[in-house]
Amino acid sequence: MNEQILYKHYLETVHAYFKRFIDMSAEEFNMIAPYFEIRKFGKKTKVLKTGETDGYFNIIMKGLARKYLLVNKKEITIQLSTEGHMIHSEISFNLQKPSDCVIEAIEPVTFLSMSYHNIQMIYEKFPNTEKLGRMIITEMFIKKDQRDFKQLNTTTRERFLDYMHNHPDMLQRVPQKYLASYLNIKPETFSRLKHLLRPKRSAG
Amino acid sequence: MQHLYEYIRQFADVTQEEFAEMAKHLETVHCDKKHILTSKGQIEKYLYIINKGLVRKFFYKNKTEIITQIAKENDMVCSSVSFLSQKPSDYVVETLEPCTLFALSYENLQKMYSWGHHMNRLGRLITLDWLLQKETWEHDRLRHQPRERFIRFMNENSELVQRVQQKHLASYLNMKPETFSRYKHLLRGH
């Protein structure tokens, strides 16, 4: 697919996502669409470094990115995101202050991004996006709370199986140490749990 | 109510008249201590703003209660995911002291949103504030050792320390009651 067709396809995906929350005609969406930017980053590139202010809200169109905290030289992965999902430093972006976390491309990534400045401008200029923004943030809040709840309320084994069941392609795409960190499982335990994923041989 | 008005004005311009109209949609609730406001499996009907008293939010991990919020005067509390999604609650919301609460029902909140864009803006910014608080709490938890978290919490919440049972504070800080007791010596003056 050539770039132009792909870009159009990306925008259509975003429009469909918005329509889950509010009625938005193609005309209305087309007024907002020019404010999206395509941003590409190579494998292992840091999209956002600690201390930088996050200027962009990103939707992943292609590839895989992670967000991590650096604690005593150890990386703690707090988000792993693939196509169709959003990634940014919520605190840095929304409060426009230096980030305490890093966003890194695990695979080459293509983002459909909107700058902080343009988002604020859109809220002012197209006030019906206030409702859209409220509903997207509500969904982000619900997802985050559910993840926190799972982290506290499940055993290591349950967490592992639940994640692998819901994200079967991640074991191939993400280095194990990142997955283990994200699920708050020791790397040794993670390796051990992998045998649970092998298909059981039928008897006989 | 004045405090609530100040709180809201941090996020959006709301006139006294508009606020008075909003306030009409709040119900005042008085309840005893240990009163269950929301039980597990129930759909959260209200968002509470505490006028007087203390409220905790917790869930059961097997039979252990895990506290995820201790709310005091002027804080908001509810089983938030259940309230926002109108799905059954994983959490229990219970008063720790006799309370006076201002309760905003889900229906009344939706009604307010229908008033216009600036109500949606207010809702967006308050929900965002909840999200950022959650994120900040998570980063603090990952970044600081239990001992450090304990000292910070005790220094920043001296009032809660007087009012809340130790076992509840320990649960909220995700530590064993014994560990909590052991850390207390760190607080004594020299």
Interface residues (C-beta under 8 A of the other chain):
Chain A: L69 V71 I76 I78 E90 I91 N94 L95 D100 C101 Y123 P127 N128 E130 K131 G133 R134 I137 T138 M140 F141 I142 K144 D145 Q146 D148 F149 L152 N153
Chain B: F59 K61 I66 T68 S80 V81 L84 S85 D90 Y113 H117 H118 N120 R121 G123 R124 T127 L128 W130 L131 L132 K134 E135 T136 E138 H139 L142 R143 N174
